C-alpha cells in the first residue's frame, strides 16, 4: 500500500469513497479516448507572422476539417472564406461589417457552420475539457449547441431559438469570435517547439508572447535560444552575438521596440569610430523592413562591424579562460599580421578583405578599449534589467530542456554528438567526461546553473561562459559543427574557409542502426519510436527528404526562416501526430494577403489507433487510478475515515 501520509494528502482532495470512485471512473473513461493531436515545429527564427498563421490554421488541418465537413454543400471559395474567418475572426468581421455583408442571415449560417467544425475538433476530448476551454460568458450556450440532438424536433427548435436570440441581442459577432478561438484552441492539443525561436526573422518576442498564452507547450533549446538565454545571464559574448545577428538581418524592431534595448550608445560609438569606413562587408541583409525603428543601412553597417569586432575580443577572452574548450585556433584576432594585412587560418595565410581595425591593438588584440568597456557595461545592463526578456527567458527555462522523450518520440534540436565509428563523442565538463544521454542531462543542469545559481558563485560564472560554448563549440549538441566561421565570412574572400564541418551524427543518423542506438541510449523502444529534430535545413528542391532512416528520423527544419527559403525551396514543415498517423505539412512562403494553406501528406499510419491509455499521459493516469483505488481500499478497511459533511 502507498505511504499513509500520501494517502492522507489525497484524502483532502477526495474525502469520500464516492468522490474517489467518481474520479476513478472519469480517469478510466479518459484513457479510452483517442490521443490528442501533437504538433512539432522547429527553427522558427523570429518569423512571427508565418508561425502565428500556422498556429491559427493548425498548419492546414482546420481547412481539411472544413473540406471533410462541408465539401458536398460548399464551393471552395466559401471554404477558404470560412477558414480565414476561423484564423482571423476579428479582422474578417471588421472587413465584412464595413461592407454590410455580416447581416443576420450570414451570422446565422456562419454560427451553424462554426458549431459543426467545433463538434468535429472537440470529438476526442471529454465534455469537461472542452468546457474549460470555452470563454466563460458563452460557455453554457456553446456547450448546449455542441450537444443538440437533431433528431429531436423540440431540440431543433431550441437550437434555432438560441442562435436567433444571440443575433437579436447583437452579440453575434462576439459569439463568432468565441467559436473561432475555441476551434483554434481545440485543434492543437500539444505543441512541441524543437529549437531556434530567435534570430534572423523580425520579431521573436512576438512568438514568445504567443507561446506564453498556449495551453500545452514544450521547447527543446536550439543554439540561437541558448545564445539569448546566455545574454540574459550577462554573458558579454552572447550579448554581442545576439546584437550582431539582429543588426546583420536588419532586425532593429525586436531589439528596441520588442525588448527595449537601448542601442544609442552603440550607434554613437560606431558612427564615431568608423566614420570614414564604408563597412561594405557589414551591410545588413534586409529581408524585412523595420516598422518602428528604421535605421540607415550605412549606420547599421558601422554598428554591425563595431559589435562584431568587440564580440571577437570577448570570445577570445572566454577561450583563454577555458583551455578545456580546445578552441585556441578560433582566436583569429591573434592570428593576424597587422603590418602585412594577412590572417593565418589552419596554417594557411589569407589576405584580409577588411583591414581597418582601429580599436584592435596589434600587441594585445583581445584587449577592449576604454570606450568598448563602457559600451559593454551599458549594453549588459540593458539585458540584465530587461523585464520582458527575463519573462521570456524564464519561460524558456520552465518549459524547455535539452531534449524530451514523449510518447515514444525523442525530441532534440541539433544532434547527439558522435564519432566517425558511431560511438558517442565525449565532452569534458567539470573534470568529468560525458556522452550520449548523460551529456544531455548534465548540460541541462549546466544551463540551469547559468541563470539560477547565485551570481557571485564560481559555478555560475563557469556556467555562464559555457552558454557561449553551447552556441558554437565543436562538441555542442545544439550546434553540431566542428567550428563556426563567422570571422572568415567577414574578413576573408576565399569561400573554402567558410566550411563548417558537420558532426558525424548527421551522416550516421540517416541509417536505422544508428537511430536505434540513439533511441536505446535514451530508453526508448526501437519499434515504433522516432527521432525528431531540426537545425539543418532540408533542401527539398535538391530532392532531399525530411524522412530518413526508414521513417525513424524526421528532420523538420524546412526553412520557415526567409533567409533559408531560397536554399530549401519551401517554407518549412510541421510534423503532425494524431491518433491515426504521422503527417507532414509542407509550408508555403507566407504572404498575408495570399492563400497559403500547407500541403499535408501522411507519412506513417499507426498499426492501431493510439488511445490516451497508450500515451505517457495514459501512464500517469494509470498511476493516479492505482493510487485512488488504494485510497478507496483505505476508506473501506477503516485505515482512513471518510469526511462526510
URZI-V442368 format. One record per residue. N is the residue number from 0. SS is DSSP state (helix for helix, strand for strand, loop for the rest). Layout:
[[N;SS] [N;SS]]
This chain:
[[0;loop] [1;loop] [2;loop] [3;helix] [4;helix] [5;helix] [6;helix] [7;helix] [8;helix] [9;helix] [10;helix] [11;helix] [12;helix] [13;loop] [14;loop] [15;loop] [16;helix] [17;helix] [18;helix] [19;helix] [20;helix] [21;helix] [22;helix] [23;helix] [24;helix] [25;helix] [26;helix] [27;helix] [28;helix] [29;helix] [30;helix] [31;loop] [32;loop] [33;strand] [34;loop] [35;loop] [36;loop] [37;strand] [38;strand] [39;strand] [40;strand] [41;loop] [42;loop] [43;loop] [44;loop] [45;loop] [46;loop] [47;helix] [48;helix] [49;helix] [50;helix] [51;helix] [52;helix] [53;helix] [54;helix] [55;helix] [56;helix] [57;helix] [58;helix] [59;helix] [60;helix] [61;helix] [62;helix] [63;helix] [64;helix] [65;helix] [66;helix] [67;helix] [68;helix] [69;helix] [70;loop] [71;loop] [72;loop] [73;loop] [74;loop] [75;helix] [76;helix] [77;helix] [78;helix] [79;helix] [80;helix] [81;helix] [82;helix] [83;helix] [84;helix] [85;helix] [86;helix] [87;loop] [88;helix] [89;helix] [90;helix] [91;helix] [92;helix] [93;helix] [94;helix] [95;helix] [96;helix] [97;helix] [98;loop] [99;loop] [100;loop] [101;loop] [102;loop] [103;helix] [104;helix] [105;helix] [106;helix] [107;helix] [108;helix] [109;helix] [110;helix] [111;helix] [112;helix] [113;helix] [114;helix] [115;helix] [116;helix] [117;helix] [118;helix] [119;helix] [120;helix] [121;helix] [122;loop] [123;loop] [124;loop] [125;loop] [126;helix] [127;helix] [128;helix] [129;helix] [130;helix] [131;helix] [132;helix] [133;loop] [134;loop] [135;helix] [136;helix] [137;helix] [138;helix] [139;helix] [140;helix] [141;helix] [142;helix] [143;helix] [144;helix] [145;helix] [146;loop] [147;loop] [148;loop] [149;loop] [150;loop] [151;loop] [152;helix] [153;helix] [154;helix] [155;helix] [156;helix] [157;helix] [158;helix] [159;helix] [160;helix] [161;helix] [162;helix] [163;helix] [164;helix] [165;helix] [166;helix] [167;helix] [168;loop] [169;loop] [170;loop] [171;helix] [172;helix] [173;helix] [174;helix] [175;helix] [176;helix] [177;helix] [178;helix] [179;helix] [180;helix] [181;helix] [182;helix] [183;helix] [184;helix] [185;helix] [186;helix] [187;loop] [188;loop] [189;strand] [190;strand] [191;strand] [192;strand] [193;loop] [194;loop] [195;loop] [196;loop] [197;loop] [198;loop] [199;loop] [200;loop] [201;loop] [202;loop] [203;helix] [204;helix] [205;helix] [206;helix] [207;helix] [208;helix] [209;helix] [210;helix] [211;helix] [212;helix] [213;loop] [214;loop] [215;loop] [216;strand] [217;strand] [218;strand] [219;strand] [220;loop] [221;loop] [222;helix] [223;helix] [224;helix] [225;helix] [226;helix] [227;helix] [228;helix] [229;helix] [230;helix] [231;helix] [232;loop] [233;loop] [234;loop] [235;helix] [236;helix] [237;helix] [238;helix] [239;helix] [240;helix] [241;helix] [242;helix] [243;helix] [244;helix] [245;helix] [246;helix] [247;helix] [248;loop] [249;loop] [250;loop] [251;helix] [252;helix] [253;helix] [254;helix] [255;helix] [256;helix] [257;helix] [258;loop] [259;loop] [260;loop] [261;loop] [262;loop] [263;helix] [264;helix] [265;helix] [266;helix] [267;helix] [268;helix] [269;helix] [270;helix] [271;helix] [272;helix] [273;loop] [274;loop] [275;loop] [276;loop] [277;loop] [278;loop] [279;helix] [280;helix] [281;helix] [282;loop] [283;loop] [284;loop] [285;loop] [286;loop] [287;loop] [288;loop] [289;loop] [290;loop] [291;loop] [292;loop] [293;loop] [294;loop] [295;loop] [296;helix] [297;helix] [298;helix] [299;helix] [300;helix] [301;helix] [302;helix] [303;helix] [304;helix] [305;helix] [306;helix] [307;helix] [308;helix] [309;helix] [310;helix] [311;helix] [312;helix] [313;helix] [314;helix] [315;helix] [316;helix] [317;helix] [318;helix] [319;helix] [320;helix] [321;loop] [322;helix] [323;helix] [324;helix] [325;loop] [326;loop] [327;helix] [328;helix] [329;helix] [330;loop] [331;helix] [332;helix] [333;helix] [334;helix] [335;strand] [336;strand] [337;loop] [338;loop] [339;loop] [340;loop] [341;strand] [342;strand] [343;strand] [344;strand] [345;loop] [346;loop] [347;strand] [348;strand] [349;strand] [350;strand] [351;loop] [352;loop] [353;loop] [354;loop] [355;loop] [356;loop] [357;loop] [358;loop] [359;loop] [360;strand] [361;loop] [362;loop] [363;strand] [364;loop] [365;loop] [366;loop] [367;loop] [368;loop] [369;helix] [370;helix] [371;helix] [372;helix] [373;helix] [374;helix] [375;helix] [376;helix] [377;helix] [378;helix] [379;helix] [380;helix] [381;helix] [382;helix] [383;helix] [384;loop] [385;loop] [386;helix] [387;helix] [388;helix] [389;helix] [390;helix] [391;helix] [392;helix] [393;helix] [394;helix] [395;helix] [396;helix] [397;helix] [398;helix] [399;strand] [400;strand] [401;loop] [402;strand] [403;strand] [404;strand] [405;strand] [406;loop] [407;loop] [408;strand] [409;strand] [410;strand] [411;strand] [412;loop] [413;loop] [414;loop] [415;loop] [416;loop] [417;strand] [418;loop] [419;loop] [420;loop] [421;loop] [422;loop] [423;strand] [424;loop] [425;loop] [426;strand] [427;strand] [428;strand] [429;loop] [430;loop] [431;strand] [432;strand] [433;strand] [434;loop] [435;helix] [436;helix] [437;helix] [438;helix] [439;helix] [440;helix] [441;helix] [442;helix] [443;helix] [444;helix] [445;helix] [446;helix] [447;helix] [448;helix] [449;helix] [450;helix] [451;helix] [452;loop] [453;loop] [454;loop] [455;loop] [456;loop] [457;helix] [458;helix] [459;helix] [460;helix] [461;helix] [462;helix] [463;helix] [464;helix] [465;helix] [466;helix] [467;helix] [468;helix] [469;helix] [470;helix] [471;helix] [472;loop] [473;loop] [474;loop] [475;loop] [476;loop] [477;loop] [478;loop] [479;loop] [480;strand] [481;loop] [482;loop] [483;loop] [484;loop] [485;helix] [486;helix] [487;helix] [488;helix] [489;helix] [490;helix] [491;loop] [492;loop] [493;loop] [494;helix] [495;helix] [496;helix] [497;helix] [498;loop] [499;loop] [500;loop] [501;strand] [502;loop] [503;loop] [504;helix] [505;helix] [506;helix] [507;helix] [508;loop] [509;loop] [510;loop] [511;helix] [512;helix] [513;helix] [514;helix] [515;helix] [516;helix] [517;helix] [518;helix] [519;helix] [520;helix] [521;loop] [522;loop] [523;loop] [524;loop] [525;loop] [526;loop] [527;loop] [528;loop] [529;strand] [530;strand] [531;strand] [532;strand] [533;loop] [534;loop] [535;loop] [536;loop] [537;loop] [538;loop] [539;helix] [540;helix] [541;helix] [542;loop] [543;loop] [544;loop] [545;loop] [546;strand] [547;strand] [548;helix] [549;helix] [550;helix] [551;loop] [552;strand] [553;strand] [554;strand] [555;loop] [556;loop] [557;loop] [558;loop] [559;loop] [560;loop] [561;helix] [562;helix] [563;helix] [564;helix] [565;helix] [566;helix] [567;helix] [568;loop] [569;loop] [570;loop] [571;loop] [572;strand] [573;strand] [574;strand] [575;strand] [576;strand] [577;loop] [578;loop] [579;loop] [580;strand] [581;strand] [582;strand] [583;strand] [584;strand] [585;strand] [586;loop] [587;loop] [588;loop] [589;loop] [590;loop] [591;loop] [592;loop] [593;loop] [594;loop] [595;loop] [596;loop] [597;loop] [598;strand] [599;strand] [600;strand] [601;strand] [602;strand] [603;strand] [604;strand] [605;loop] [606;loop] [607;loop] [608;loop] [609;loop] [610;strand] [611;helix] [612;helix] [613;helix] [614;loop] [615;helix] [616;helix] [617;helix] [618;helix] [619;helix] [620;helix] [621;helix] [622;helix] [623;helix] [624;helix] [625;helix] [626;helix] [627;helix] [628;helix] [629;helix] [630;helix] [631;helix] [632;helix] [633;helix] [634;helix] [635;helix] [636;loop] [637;loop] [638;loop] [639;loop] [640;loop] [641;loop] [642;loop] [643;loop] [644;loop]]
